[in-house]
Amino acid sequence: MSGKCENCNFFNYDEEYDDYVCDMDLDEDEMARFLASNTDDCPYWRPGDEYRTARRQ
């Protein structure tokens, strides 16, 4: 899944940790379900396409 995370819209650099982290804002229940899942696919993955807005113009 880490290869897919690198292309995710929520995978951003955190200067405090000096590393890349997932910035998906999950509440406590969503986080528990996410951590307990046995799948390799992230249900919150979204392609990090910074040119999406530019194509609409």
N, CA, C and O atoms as a DFTB+ gen file, in Angstrom:
228 C
 N C O
     1  1       0.819      -1.193       0.000
     2  2       0.000       0.000       0.000
     3  2       0.862       1.255       0.000
     4  3       0.394       2.312      -0.423
     5  1       2.100       1.172       0.459
     6  2       2.926       2.376       0.528
     7  2       3.163       2.993      -0.836
     8  3       3.240       4.216      -0.951
     9  1       3.280       2.171      -1.882
    10  2       3.438       2.712      -3.221
    11  2       2.230       3.503      -3.654
    12  3       2.355       4.523      -4.332
    13  1       1.063       3.037      -3.268
    14  2      -0.164       3.741      -3.610
    15  2      -0.285       5.017      -2.781
    16  3      -0.806       6.017      -3.275
    17  1       0.178       5.005      -1.548
    18  2       0.119       6.192      -0.684
    19  2       0.920       7.351      -1.271
    20  3       0.531       8.509      -1.122
    21  1       2.006       7.057      -1.919
    22  2       2.840       8.113      -2.488
    23  2       2.096       8.936      -3.528
    24  3       2.460      10.086      -3.774
    25  1       1.070       8.376      -4.138
    26  2       0.282       9.079      -5.150
    27  2      -1.025       9.605      -4.597
    28  3      -1.861      10.092      -5.358
    29  1      -1.223       9.521      -3.289
    30  2      -2.488       9.912      -2.675
    31  2      -2.526      11.407      -2.375
    32  3      -1.510      12.019      -2.045
    33  1      -3.710      11.970      -2.496
    34  2      -3.914      13.388      -2.228
    35  2      -3.694      13.732      -0.756
    36  3      -3.360      14.874      -0.441
    37  1      -3.872      12.780       0.140
    38  2      -3.756      13.016       1.579
    39  2      -2.358      12.732       2.124
    40  3      -2.134      12.906       3.322
    41  1      -1.419      12.305       1.295
    42  2      -0.063      11.939       1.722
    43  2       0.826      13.162       1.590
    44  3       1.265      13.496       0.489
    45  1       1.097      13.838       2.711
    46  2       1.823      15.103       2.694
    47  2       3.016      15.082       3.633
    48  3       3.075      14.296       4.579
    49  1       3.966      15.966       3.351
    50  2       5.166      16.063       4.169
    51  2       4.869      16.825       5.453
    52  3       4.270      17.899       5.416
    53  1       5.285      16.273       6.587
    54  2       5.104      16.906       7.894
    55  2       6.483      17.304       8.418
    56  3       7.326      16.450       8.693
    57  1       6.698      18.617       8.550
    58  2       8.007      19.107       8.993
    59  2       8.324      18.702      10.433
    60  3       9.488      18.495      10.777
    61  1       7.301      18.588      11.270
    62  2       7.527      18.207      12.662
    63  2       8.093      16.787      12.766
    64  3       9.006      16.535      13.552
    65  1       7.547      15.863      11.972
    66  2       8.018      14.473      11.977
    67  2       9.164      14.253      11.000
    68  3       9.834      13.221      11.048
    69  1       9.393      15.225      10.107
    70  2      10.418      15.122       9.072
    71  2      10.196      13.879       8.218
    72  3      11.133      13.161       7.871
    73  1       8.916      13.648       7.888
    74  2       8.541      12.483       7.103
    75  2       7.180      12.725       6.462
    76  3       6.490      13.687       6.800
    77  1       6.804      11.864       5.554
    78  2       5.485      11.954       4.928
    79  2       4.463      11.215       5.776
    80  3       4.741      10.127       6.281
    81  1       3.284      11.799       5.933
    82  2       2.212      11.212       6.734
    83  2       0.887      11.358       5.984
    84  3       0.752      12.172       5.071
    85  1      -0.080      10.547       6.398
    86  2      -1.418      10.634       5.828
    87  2      -2.187      11.704       6.593
    88  3      -2.311      11.628       7.816
    89  1      -2.703      12.702       5.876
    90  2      -3.431      13.811       6.490
    91  2      -4.942      13.628       6.454
    92  3      -5.684      14.591       6.648
    93  1      -5.404      12.420       6.212
    94  2      -6.853      12.180       6.175
    95  2      -7.420      12.429       7.564
    96  3      -6.937      11.866       8.546
    97  1      -8.439      13.267       7.648
    98  2      -9.050      13.629       8.928
    99  2     -10.120      12.602       9.284
   100  3     -11.239      12.663       8.775
   101  1      -9.772      11.657      10.160
   102  2     -10.683      10.593      10.573
   103  2     -11.112      10.814      12.013
   104  3     -10.318      11.248      12.848
   105  1     -12.377      10.511      12.300
   106  2     -12.792      10.561      13.699
   107  2     -12.372       9.246      14.371
   108  3     -11.807       8.372      13.713
   109  1     -12.637       9.103      15.646
   110  2     -12.151       7.956      16.416
   111  2     -12.697       6.623      15.876
   112  3     -11.961       5.640      15.791
   113  1     -13.978       6.592      15.515
   114  2     -14.580       5.367      14.996
   115  2     -14.010       4.992      13.631
   116  3     -13.723       3.823      13.373
   117  1     -13.848       5.984      12.762
   118  2     -13.286       5.722      11.438
   119  2     -11.849       5.222      11.554
   120  3     -11.447       4.316      10.823
   121  1     -11.074       5.804      12.463
   122  2      -9.686       5.377      12.648
   123  2      -9.628       3.942      13.151
   124  3      -8.786       3.168      12.697
   125  1     -10.499       3.573      14.074
   126  2     -10.529       2.203      14.586
   127  2     -10.862       1.219      13.465
   128  3     -10.231       0.167      13.364
   129  1     -11.849       1.547      12.618
   130  2     -12.198       0.678      11.491
   131  2     -11.050       0.582      10.493
   132  3     -10.766      -0.491       9.962
   133  1     -10.395       1.711      10.244
   134  2      -9.277       1.729       9.296
   135  2      -8.119       0.866       9.795
   136  3      -7.548       0.094       9.025
   137  1      -7.772       0.987      11.065
   138  2      -6.658       0.219      11.616
   139  2      -6.982      -1.266      11.758
   140  3      -6.080      -2.104      11.718
   141  1      -8.264      -1.598      11.925
   142  2      -8.667      -2.996      12.090
   143  2      -8.892      -3.709      10.766
   144  3      -9.055      -4.929      10.743
   145  1      -8.904      -2.974       9.670
   146  2      -9.192      -3.604       8.380
   147  2      -8.049      -4.533       7.974
   148  3      -6.884      -4.294       8.294
   149  1      -8.410      -5.586       7.268
   150  2      -7.432      -6.573       6.818
   151  2      -7.112      -6.431       5.338
   152  3      -6.432      -7.283       4.766
   153  1      -7.587      -5.376       4.723
   154  2      -7.358      -5.202       3.289
   155  2      -6.139      -4.328       3.040
   156  3      -5.715      -3.556       3.900
   157  1      -5.592      -4.467       1.854
   158  2      -4.455      -3.634       1.457
   159  2      -4.896      -2.353       0.775
   160  3      -4.083      -1.459       0.543
   161  1      -6.178      -2.258       0.453
   162  2      -6.696      -1.075      -0.230
   163  2      -7.227      -0.071       0.778
   164  3      -8.020      -0.420       1.652
   165  1      -6.799       1.150       0.657
   166  2      -7.266       2.212       1.544
   167  2      -8.589       2.757       1.014
   168  3      -8.660       3.168      -0.144
   169  1      -9.636       2.768       1.834
   170  2     -10.921       3.275       1.353
   171  2     -10.940       4.790       1.166
   172  3     -11.869       5.326       0.562
   173  1      -9.932       5.478       1.672
   174  2      -9.879       6.937       1.593
   175  2      -8.909       7.432       0.527
   176  3      -8.732       8.639       0.366
   177  1      -8.282       6.520      -0.195
   178  2      -7.299       6.904      -1.204
   179  2      -7.946       7.730      -2.307
   180  3      -8.999       7.375      -2.837
   181  1      -7.307       8.818      -2.633
   182  2      -7.748       9.682      -3.731
   183  2      -6.507      10.080      -4.520
   184  3      -5.514      10.490      -3.919
   185  1      -6.529       9.974      -5.837
   186  2      -5.326      10.302      -6.608
   187  2      -4.911      11.752      -6.396
   188  3      -5.744      12.657      -6.443
   189  1      -3.636      11.964      -6.166
   190  2      -3.096      13.306      -5.956
   191  2      -2.830      13.985      -7.269
   192  3      -1.687      14.038      -7.722
   193  1      -3.847      14.497      -7.879
   194  2      -3.741      15.109      -9.198
   195  2      -3.823      16.627      -9.046
   196  3      -4.913      17.198      -9.016
   197  1      -2.660      17.276      -8.952
   198  2      -2.660      18.721      -8.746
   199  2      -3.091      19.500      -9.979
   200  3      -3.310      20.709      -9.896
   201  1      -3.219      18.827     -11.127
   202  2      -3.622      19.510     -12.355
   203  2      -5.121      19.394     -12.629
   204  3      -5.593      19.859     -13.666
   205  1      -5.876      18.779     -11.712
   206  2      -7.318      18.590     -11.899
   207  2      -8.036      19.918     -12.087
   208  3      -8.867      20.040     -12.988
   209  1      -7.738      20.912     -11.263
   210  2      -8.381      22.220     -11.362
   211  2      -7.989      22.922     -12.657
   212  3      -8.830      23.565     -13.286
   213  1      -6.743      22.810     -13.060
   214  2      -6.268      23.477     -14.267
   215  2      -6.962      22.951     -15.521
   216  3      -7.206      23.713     -16.457
   217  1      -7.280      21.663     -15.548
   218  2      -7.941      21.093     -16.719
   219  2      -9.374      21.616     -16.864
   220  3      -9.901      21.647     -17.976
   221  1     -10.006      22.020     -15.781
   222  2     -11.377      22.525     -15.832
   223  2     -11.450      23.961     -16.341
   224  3     -12.524      24.420     -16.728
   225  1     -10.356      24.658     -16.346
   226  2     -10.356      26.060     -16.756
   227  2     -10.316      26.227     -18.247
   228  3     -10.311      27.354     -18.742
